[in-house]
Amino acid sequence: DVKVTQSSRYLVKRTGEKVFLECVQDMDHENMFWYRQDPGLGLRLIYFSYDVKMKEKGDIPEGYSVSREKKERFSLILESASTNQTSMYLCASRIRGPSMNTEAFFGQGTRLTVV
Amino acid sequence: AQSVTQLGSHVSVSEGALVLLRCNYSSSVPPYLFWYVQYPNQGLQLLLKYTTGATLVKGINGFEAEFKKSETSFHLTKPSAHMSDAAEYFCAVSAPWGYQKVTFGTGTKLQVIP
């Protein structure tokens, strides 16, 4: 069974802290994504990566960075957490190239609260 | 560029009634289209997808969707709602190349009234 695992379901951090959200997939997918989910706004793409050490900005990259040192792992970093980054964060992975199995697979989400 | 518009942030139906959730897309290339469901405090689960071929797509839990190119629509339907269908539903679009991002709509919360 395919699996995307996020390291934490719930996190509470203080303003100004550096925060790491970790995501691991076991499907050998080339592409990985970080989305942020807020009520009424749906899922908004923060960053995605199409290969090891490669990254592309999504729609709302400000205040975030990412790291992909290994194919199976994609980390989201909040350099200095702020209260407006309180949200649900969803990691996803997806196979690259034309394929019938081209959907994105999601982790369970990390609900981050910044106080 | 691609985008998705979901009409109605909240939809209420009676148990046993037809479910219709609307999705319109915009894409400069032939799109891949998806519907996902999210139950409270969980990640997203794929309901169904359209890539190529048959325009009427059947998914899990009795849901189906029809790709209508002329209307740029991909509406989700289920003939008879069940209480367990109460969840949030997201329509999504991507270009038919896997390295491209998947763009999501704002979601529709489905309430099923007993």
Interface residues (C-beta under 8 A of the other chain):
Chain A: V4 E30 N31 F33 Y35 G40 L41 G42 L43 R44 L45 F48 Y50 E56 G58 L90 A92 R94 I95 R96 G97 P98 S99 M100 T102 E103 A104 F105 F106 G107 Q108 G109 R111
Chain B: Q6 S9 Y32 F34 Y36 N41 Q42 G43 L44 Q45 L46 K49 T51 F90 A92 S94 P96 W97 G98 Y99 K101 V102 T103 F104 G105 T106 G107
